[in-house]
Amino acid sequence: MTNTVEIPDALLPEDGRFGSGPSKIRRAQIESLESEWKTLLGTSHRQQPVRQVVASIRTGLAELFSLPEGYEVALGNGGASAFWSIASASLIEHKAAFGVYGSFSRKFAQEAAGAPFIDETVVYESDPGTYRIPDFREDVDAYCWAHNETSTGVAAPIMRVAGSAAQGALTIIDGTSAAGALGIDITQADVYYFSPQKAFGADGGLWFALLSPAAIERAARIEAEAKRPGSKRWIPSFLSLSTALSNSRKEQTLNTPSVSNLALMSQQIAWMNDNGGMQWTQARCSESAATLYSWAERSSFASPFVKDEQARSNSVVTIDIDDRHSADQIIAALRENGIVDTAGYRKLGRNQLRVGVFPSVEPSDVEKLTQCIDYVVDRL
């Protein structure tokens, strides 16, 4: 049972949420949706009003990520979890190597390992709080890891494994909690996929993927081979990347999407680009993250979980709390005061806070959050 701590209004953050929850931009998104609902909500996703929204998303992402010629934006239903299955069905030809350093990087590796038409996967693993990039191997055709491990607050570098381009292997990167917050040279990846509910402040249930010409060709070739008589490979339409891309080129999705979610995503991308694009979002997230890390390093009861400063994420910050204090009690007291989304990842099992400092989070609110945590700890 936690002691009740009432935080003075002057200390409370304006928005009270850290991550992808309501914020100034989210309220603007909703207000925009309210003005557009008559032409969007309830409309077939194959009609022009919705297709215009999809077109704005694809154009906006191409601008935000400075996509080079030949790269394309695809989207579909199901979220990043569904894309693990899509990659296993449509992109990994025979064998893949995975960097595993947390719950979500592990899940992709497990998904591929369960595909009956893929050879045994190769896993390069490191402890939570660190990262591991796969080594070069002559027998693999895909290298896979996460740009940002959401469960631990570790950011990994994105660069092709030396020799991988010459062997024709794809680089497949999970960008779910990194896309829009952490910078990337997209030419260093063939597939960069993510969901809209993190840095883009929308809701779950959709996936987006930035695809290189090599990835597009690989998906088409694998699907053609799967259709040959006697093939052991089965690619249902929902898991066909080629089908998703074909529909994306028509500014639509294969299956009916959440139209309101598309509208939220479109608004957020426009907000990012209008304010300076990726350079601006990176700087904003970096400022917020630096506030938390520097506070934790000065604190008598907190410390950054990720010890290597170069591996610390600027989109998801993890802070260890020493054993004299209960992180669960701190989180509960904050929530009683309207400050939510500060809980550590449950499966990691640490006495820890985890804070999303995505672009929609006001940097000034992050400073207030540190003051609120200090206030709560002093009074529990």
Disulfide bonds with the S-S distance in Angstrom:
none
